[in-house]
Amino acid sequence: MTLNLIEVTNAYDSAEQARVDWSVIEIPAVTGAARSAAYAFARDYDGVVEREDMEQELLLAFAERPGMVREVMAEADNPAGVLNFRGYRILRDKFKTKATHARKQVSYEANAEALGEAE
């Protein structure tokens, strides 16, 4: 038995890039849901995360999950609401720990002010 090896080449650096479908973020319900979920997450972690950053992260996450987005669009009675809910959960899973720790950190200036050392 002989084993023939072939080299497969493609234009992608990773398997995740091969699955990304940017066309799903052109759907108005998807962009609206991403904006709404990002706003809610940024409001919950005010001063720690920026809404615009969370919206971009969520649009990227939706593009990486085109099957989920298309399934919601086809089957849900309120696709924007379902995507908003799922989008918030995606952001929470990805950023909650980092945001919680960042919220607990106090700046040097705030510490100096609290101790009466401010100039």
C-alpha positions in Angstrom: 0.0 0.0 0.0 1.4 3.4 -0.9 0.3 6.7 0.5 0.2 9.6 -1.9 0.5 13.0 -0.2 -0.9 16.1 -1.9 -0.5 19.6 -0.8 -3.8 21.6 -0.6 -3.4 25.3 -0.9 -6.0 28.0 -0.5 -6.3 31.7 0.1 -7.0 31.4 3.9 -4.6 31.5 6.8 -7.0 29.5 9.1 -10.1 27.3 8.9 -12.1 30.1 10.6 -11.4 32.5 7.8 -12.7 30.0 5.2 -16.0 29.9 7.0 -16.5 33.6 7.4 -19.5 34.9 5.3 -19.4 38.7 5.2 -22.7 38.9 3.3 -24.7 38.2 6.5 -23.7 41.5 8.1 -25.3 43.3 5.1 -28.7 42.2 6.3 -30.4 45.2 8.1 -31.8 43.0 10.9 -28.3 41.7 11.6 -26.7 45.1 11.8 -29.6 46.4 13.9 -29.3 43.5 16.3 -25.5 43.9 16.6 -25.9 47.6 17.4 -28.6 47.0 20.0 -26.7 44.1 21.7 -23.5 46.2 21.7 -25.3 49.1 23.2 -26.8 47.0 26.0 -23.4 45.4 26.7 -21.6 48.7 26.7 -24.2 50.1 29.0 -23.8 47.2 31.4 -20.0 47.7 31.4 -19.9 51.5 31.2 -16.5 53.0 31.2 -14.9 49.6 30.5 -15.9 48.8 27.0 -16.9 51.0 24.0 -20.1 50.4 22.1 -18.4 50.8 18.7 -15.8 48.2 19.6 -18.4 45.7 20.8 -20.5 46.3 17.7 -17.5 45.5 15.5 -16.7 42.4 17.5 -20.3 41.2 17.2 -20.5 41.8 13.5 -17.3 39.7 13.2 -18.8 37.0 15.4 -22.0 37.0 13.2 -19.9 36.7 10.1 -18.1 33.8 11.6 -21.4 32.1 12.3 -23.3 32.5 9.1 -25.3 29.2 9.5 -26.7 30.4 12.9 -27.6 33.8 11.4 -29.3 32.4 8.4 -31.2 29.8 10.5 -32.5 32.6 12.8 -33.4 34.7 9.8 -35.4 31.9 8.3 -37.1 30.4 11.3 -37.6 33.1 14.0 -40.7 35.2 14.3 -38.5 38.1 15.5 -35.1 37.5 14.0 -33.7 40.9 15.2 -34.7 40.1 18.8 -33.2 36.6 18.7 -30.0 37.9 17.2 -29.9 40.7 19.8 -30.2 38.1 22.6 -27.7 35.8 21.1 -25.3 38.6 20.3 -25.4 39.9 23.9 -24.6 36.3 25.0 -21.7 36.1 22.6 -20.3 39.4 23.9 -20.8 38.3 27.5 -19.0 35.0 26.9 -16.1 36.7 25.1 -15.6 39.9 27.2 -17.3 39.5 30.7 -14.2 38.3 32.6 -11.9 40.9 31.1 -14.5 43.7 31.6 -15.2 42.7 35.2 -11.5 42.7 36.1 -11.0 46.1 34.3 -13.9 47.5 36.2 -12.1 46.7 39.5 -8.9 48.4 38.5 -8.3 51.9 39.8 -6.1 54.4 38.0 -3.0 55.8 39.6 -4.5 59.3 39.5 -7.7 58.1 41.3 -5.6 56.4 44.0 -3.5 59.6 44.5 -6.6 61.7 44.7 -8.2 59.4 47.2 -5.1 59.5 49.4 -4.9 63.3 49.2 -1.7 63.3 47.2 -3.0 65.0 44.1 -1.2 68.2 43.0 
